[in-house]
Amino acid sequence: MIVSFLVLVEVAVLFSGIVARYVFHSPLIWSDELASVLFLWLAMLGSVVALRQGGHMRMTTFVNKASPETKLFLETIAITSAVAFMALILQPSLHFAIDEVDMSMPGLDISAGWRAAAMPVGIALMAIVAVLKLLLSAAHRVTLISIAVIVGIALPIYIARPFLLELGNINLVIFFVGMISACVFAGLPIAFAFGLATFSYLGASTETPMIVVIGRMGEGMSHLILLSVPMFVFLGVLIEATGMAKRLIAFLASLLGHVRGGLSYVLIGAMYLISGISGSKAADMAAIAPALFPEMRRRGSDPGELVALLSATGAQTETIPPSLVLITVGSVTGVSISALFTGGLMPAVIVGAMLCGVVWWKSRGESMEHVPKMKVDQVVKSFLVAFPALALPFVIRTAVVEGVATATEVSTIGIVYSFIVGIFIYREFKWKRLKPMLIETASLSGAILLIIGCATSMAWALTQSGFSNTLAESVSALPGGKFTFIAVSIIGFIILGSVLEGIPAMVLFAPLMFPIAQAVGVNEVHYAMITILDLLPINWTP
């Protein structure tokens, strides 16, 4: 219930800021600070909900292929590792919150401790949820074995600390390559894999106070521009609940449904349009797949090919504004988000055109005799019905271009617009769905933001180790200038995208690679599109 309330309050605060500034020309000086305070609480409590629902993102390829006994062990050790991570950071997070009590927030004139308290509260609640999962599990023997394995790994690291202090940057390989790889392939949530590796590295091989890392983690999770993550996730869920996605798909189907592969073209087109509304790949897929897949299966489409096409179009949407990956890139590199939004449209068109070419080739022998062609008046009627939904992407983009709202705020315009359309025009929105939608928004957002927080602390640790300077020198020394750099980047990010999801990968490596790209003469927006399309996320289960 609390997370639902926080999402609604964030919408109200951001939209009030737009109205006060643009309509009444009287900005609310406290709105950004209040939004920031509530945002960190939303991120932490959303992470708790995600842990309770099993919603944290992780790689499940090898877990799903394992035997039932091995799968049970890996699932249990993932929860046990979460408990270990929470135990590791709880005390530093408490010290961090206490240190912030004496700091004041000028806009609200309250202690910064109110904001910082979200960290220990959220961590403690996640620890409680994880412990309850272990206690309620019927496999107590497996739980004890998992605890023994965690202790068996942690104890040697603790004992070997004096030796590890002497190894220098070899520890980067041990913890950030070896430990993360083992954790990810074992099915641990990516956030916990990053967190365990970072805190183990800093605790075992450096003298860095853990409270500093907690501060970096909190900063990464609550960067104000990332507030667009829960807002756009909520908007994506909302357009499905209000019937807007269904009307938009119906209009596209009236145009193309009778041609060979028509519904596949509709799927590609709908993903392009709806991606400009929701900003969330998961929300896009959830809105489109239920509306199209039943009819596509009825027409004889292979379920595996449907999933493959949906996944490929999901990769296409990563460069369509307001993509959450684009927003993340802008937040961690300083590249203009407006420039990224503009630059992302054409790569998505090219990817979409290539997918259409594949669809044409595979469906060229398909018989469409049983599918009638829509009459002109039916197409026009479908267009008029879908017009409010078709207008939404343009409303959002116009609001940003005209300066009505920032990239963080603009999603609230879409949310208010969708509520009006769903309640007064389509009259399909059911109020009883609101609470589950808000909880889903908080859960998915918390999972994403915890990854960003842990990845931010990991990126800071890599920078402090001198790895970033070494990487810059090595890449800059490659022959061939920017063309070699781009080629190496493509190969590297493809490999990286096979292991990591787009957002954490960008948080980790964009701050390291973008300055090098600029130094060798690669346009930063061009480089952003290259890296995003290379990071085709696979094998991830939200």
N, C-alpha and C positions, 0 to 999 in steps of 0.2 A: 504493500500500500504506500509506503514512504517513497519508493522509487517512482511510482506512478505520479505522486504529487510533485516530486522534483522535476520530472519531465514537463508537466503542465506549467509549473512556475517558471521554468526556463523559457518556455515559449512565450509566456505572458511578459516576462521582463524584457526579452529581446524585441518583441513586437511593440511594446510600449516605448522602447528607445527609438524605434523607427518613427512612430507616430509623433512623439514629442519633438524629434529633431526635424523631420521633413514637413510635418503638417503645422505644428505650433512654433517651430523655429526656436525651441527652448530645450536643448539637450539635457538629458538626465545624467548628471555627473557621477552618480553612484551606480548606474545600471551595470557597467562593465565589471565593477568590483563585486557586486552582488551575484552577477552571473558566474564569475570566477569561483566564488565561494561555493555556490550551489553545484557548480560543475564538478569540482573535486569530490564532493559528497556523492553526486550521481555516479561518477566513475567508479568509486570504491564500492558503494552499495550495489551498483550494477554488476560488478565483478563477483560479489557474494552471490547474487541471484544466478549468474552464469555458472558458478561452481556448483550450486545446489541443483541446477537443471542439467548439468553436464554439457554446458554450452561453450566452454573455452576451446579455442581453435587448436587443433593438433593434427599431426600426420598419422593416419590410421592404416596406411597401406600394409605394413608388415603385421600390425596387430590383427587386422581382419583375416589375414591368411594363416595365422597361427592356430594351433590346436585349441580346443576349449579350455584345457588346463593352463596352457601357456597364456592364452588371452586373459583368463581370470587373474593370473599372476601379474601381467603387465598392467591391467586396469587397476589392481590393488596397489601396485608400486607407484602408479601415477598419483593416486590420492595420498599415499604415504609421503611421497616427495613434496606434495603441496603442503602437508603439515610441517615437514622439515624446513621448507622455505619460509613459511609464516613464522616459525619459531626463531629462525635466523634473523628476521628483520623486525620483529615486534618491538624489542627493546630499543633499537635505534630510532624507530618511528615514534615511540613515546618521548624520547629525548628531543627529537625534532619538534614535536608538537609543543613541548614545554618551553623550548628555546624561542618559539614563535609567539608565545603569550605576551611578551613584553613589546612586541612590534605592533604598530598601529596601522590600520588601513585608512588612508586619508579621506577617501570618498564617503565611506560608511561611518568613519570614526569609531571603529570597534577593533578589538584585538585580533591580530592575524591568527591567534590560536584557534579561533572558531573554524577557520579554513583548514589549518594544519591537523586539527583533531580528526579529520576524515581518514587520515592515513592509519593511525593505530586502531581506530574503531573498525574500519573495513578489514584490516589485516586480522584482528582478533575474531571478527565474525566469520571470515573465511576459514580460519583455523578451527573454529567450533564446528562449522558445517563439514569440513573434511574429517574431523575426528568422529562426528556422528555417523558419517558414511561408513567409516571403518568399523565402528561399534555395532551398527545395524546390519553389517554384512554377515552372512551365514558362514563365510569361509574364514573363520578366526585363525586357523592354522596358516593359511596363506598370508593373512595380515601379519602374523608374527614373523614369518619368513621374510616378508617385505621390509619390516622394521629392521631385522637382522642384516639385510642387504644394505640398507641405507647407512646403518651404523658401521658396517664393514667397509663402506666407501669413505665415510666422513672421518673415521678414527685414523686411518693411515695418513690422510691429508693433514690432519691436525698434528700428528706426530712428526710428519716430514716437513713441517713448516720451516725450520731452520735451513734445511737443505733446499727447499723451494725458493727461499729468499735469495739464494746464490745463483739460481738458474737464469734470472733475467727474463728476456722475452721468449725463452723456450716455454715459459708458463702460458703464454698466449696460445700456443699449440695444444698444450695439455688441457686447458680449461675451455677455450673458445672454439677449438676444433674437436678435440676428443670428447670432452664432457657434453657439449651441446649436441654433437652428432649422436652420441649414445642416448641422450635423453629424448631427442626428437624421434629417432627411429624406434625407440621403445614406446612411443605413444604419449609421452608427457605433454601436457599443454605447453604451447610454445612460450607463453609468458613465464611459466615456472622454469622452463629450460634455460631461458635467458637469465632469469633472476638468480637461479642456483649457480650458474657458471660465473656470473659477474661477482656475486658476493663471495663465492669460494675463491676466485682468483684474487680479489682484493684482500680478503681475510688471510689467505695462506701465503701470499707472495709479496704483499706490500704492507705499509704502515698506515694506510689511508683509514681515517675514522669512518665507520659505516654510516654515521649520521649525514655525512656529506652526500653519500650515494642516495640516501632516502630523499634528500632535498632535490637531487637531479631527477629522481623517479617521479616525485610529485610535480615538479616543474614540467616534465614531459607529458604527464597525464592531463594537466590542467591548462596547457597553452590555450589561450582564449579562442584562437582560430579553429582549434579542434572541437569546439562546441558545436560546430556544424555537423560533426559525426552523429550524435544522437538526434539532432534535428532532422537531418536528411534521412536517417533510418526510420524515424517516425513518419516522415512524409511518404516514404516508400510503402510502408504498411498501410498508410491512410488511403492512398490512391487505389489500392486493391479493395479496401473495405467500403469505399464510397461508390464503387462501380465504375470509376473513371477508366481504369485499366481495361475493364471488360468492353466498354464502349469504343475505346481506341482500337482495340484488337478487332472488334466487329467491323469497324470501318475499313481497316486494312484488308480484312478477309473478304469484304464485299468487292474490293478492287482486284485482288489477286487470288482469291480462293479457288477459282475455276481453272487456273493455269497449272501446268505440270510443276510440282514442287511448290505450289502456291502458298501453302501454310508455312513452309519453311522460310519463304521470303517474308511472310508476315511476322514470323518469329524474329528474324534478323531486324526488320524495320521497327518492330515494337520495342525490342531491346534498345535500339538506338534512341528512340523517342523517349521512352520511360527513363532511360539512364540520365537524360537531361532534366529529370524531375526529382528522382530519389537520391542520386548520388551513391547509392549502396548497391553493390552487385548482388548480395543476398536478397535484398528487398526486390530488386528487378526480377530475379528468377522466381521468387515467391509469387509475384503478381502475374507473371506471364505463363509459366508452365501449367498451372491448373486450368487456365482458360483455353490452351491450345492442345495440350498433349492428348486428352481423350479423343478428340476428333482426328488428330494425326494418327493415333494408333488404330482408329476405326478404318482409316484409309490404307492401312497396311504398313505404316512406318515401323521400322525396327526400334524397340525401346532403347537399345544401346546407342543407335545412331542419333536418337532424339536427345539423349543426355549429352552426347559428344557435341552436337550442334549447339545446345544450350550453353555448354561450358565454353565453347569457342566464342560465342557471342558475348559471354560474360567477360572474356578477356578483352574483346573489342570495347566494351563499355568502360574500361579502366581509363581511357583517354577522353571520354565524353564528359564535359562539364555538366553538373558539379561533382565529378568523381572524387571520392574520399582520398584516393591515392594522390590526385593532383593537389588537393588541399594539404595533404601531409607533406608532399615535396616542397610546396611553398612555405610551409611553416618551419621546416628544418633547414632550408637552404637560403631563404630570403628572396627567391625568385618571385616575381610578380604573379600572383594568382590569376589576375585578369589575363595576363599574357599566356599563362598555362591553359586557361579556359579557351582562349581563342586558338591557340596552337594545337589543342587536342581534337578539334572537330575533324580536320582533314585526314589524319591518320586513321580515325575510326571509320570514315567513309571508305578509305582504301581497303581496310580490313573487311568491312562489310561487303564491298564489291567482290573481293576475292572469295568470301564465303558464298556469295550468290553464284559465282562461277562454279564452285564445287557442287552446290545444290542443283544447278542446271545440268551439269554432267551426270550426276547420279540419278536424276529424275527424268532424263530425256526419253525413256521408254515407258513412262508411267501412263496408264490409261485414265482419262478424265471424263469419259462418256457419262458416268453416273453423277457428275457434279454439274449442276446448272450454273449458267452465267447470270449474274445479277443484272437486272434492268437498270437503266440510267436513273429512273426516279427512285429506285431502292438505294442506289449508291448515294444519291443526293440526300435522301432522308437519313441514311446512316452517317453521312458527313455532318449534317446539322445536329444530330444527336451527340456525336463525338466531339463537336467543336469546343465545348468548355474544357474537355480533357486535352485536346490538341493545343489549346491556347496556353496551357499551364507552363510548358517549357519556355515559351516566349515571354510570359509574364516574369518568370524567374530571371532570365537572361537580361531582359530590359531593365529590371530593377537594379541589377549590378552595373550595367553599362551606363545608365543614367545617374548613378550615384545615389539612388533612393536608399539602398541598403548595402552593407558590406557582404562579403562572401560568407561570413559567420551568421549574419542576420537574415539573409535573403530566404533561407529555408522557412522561416516563420511566416513570410508572406505566402509561400506556397501552402503551408499548413492551414492558414486562415482561409485562403481561397478554396482549398479542397473541402474544408468543412462547409463552407457556404454552398458550393456546388453539390456536395453529397446530401446535404439536408434539404435545400430548397429547390434544386433542379432535378437531380436524379432520385432523390428521396429514398435512398437505399441504405444509408448509414444507420446501423443499429447501435444505440448507446451502450447496450450490454457488452459490446465488443471492445469498448474503449479501454477498460482496465487491462484485459489480456494484451492489447496492442501496446499499451504503455509499458507493461512488464517485459514484453518481448523487446521493445526498444531499449530499455535499460539493460537487459541481459546482453544483447548483442553489442551495445555500445561499451558496456563494462569490459567485455572480453577483448574488444579492439583496443580500448584505451589502456588496459593493463599491459597488453603487449607493447604499446607505444612507450609506456612508462619504463618498463624493464629494458626495452631496446635503447631508450635514451640513456639510461644509466650505463648500459653496456658500451654504447658509443663513446660516452665520456671516459670510461675506463680504457678503451682502446686509444683514445686521444692522449690521455695522460701517460700511457706506456711508451709513447713515441712511435707507435705503429703507423699512425697517419702520416707522419713525416717520412718514414721509411717507404711506405706505399707510394707517396707522392714522388719521391726521388726515383724509385724503381720504374714507375710508369712513365715519368718524364724522360727517362733515359732510353726508352725504346726507340729504335729507328723507325722512320716513316712518318713521324709527326702525328697529326690528328687522325689520319686514316688508320694507322696502326692502333692508336688509342681507342678509336671507335670499335675496331675489330676485336681487340682484347676485351673491351667492355661488354660487347655482345655475347662473347663466349662465357665470360665470367658471370654475367647476370642470368644467362640461361641456366647455367649450373646452379646458381644461387636460387633461382626460381623453382627449381625442382625440389628444394628443401624448405625454403621459407616462403611465406605468403607476402604479397606485395608491400603492405604497409610496414611491417617490422623490418623487411629488407631495406626499404627506403630510409627508415629512421636510422638504421645502422650505417649504411654505406653512402647515402646521398651527401651528407656533410663532408665525407672524405673525398668523393669522386668529383663532385661538381666544381670545386676550385681548380682541380687538375684539368678538367675539361675546358674551363675558361682560360687557363694558362696556355694550353696548346691550341687555342683558337676555335673551339667547338661552341656554337651557340647554346646557351643554357636551356632554352625551351626545346630546341632540337634534341639535345642530349636527354632531357627529361622524357620525351616521347620514345626515344630508343630504349632507355632503361625500363620504362613501364611496360612496353610491349614485349621486352625480353623476359620480364618477370611473370610469365603466364603461370598463375597459381594453380598447382595440381595437388592432388592427394590430401586436400584439407577438408575437414569435417567440422563446420561450426556447430 
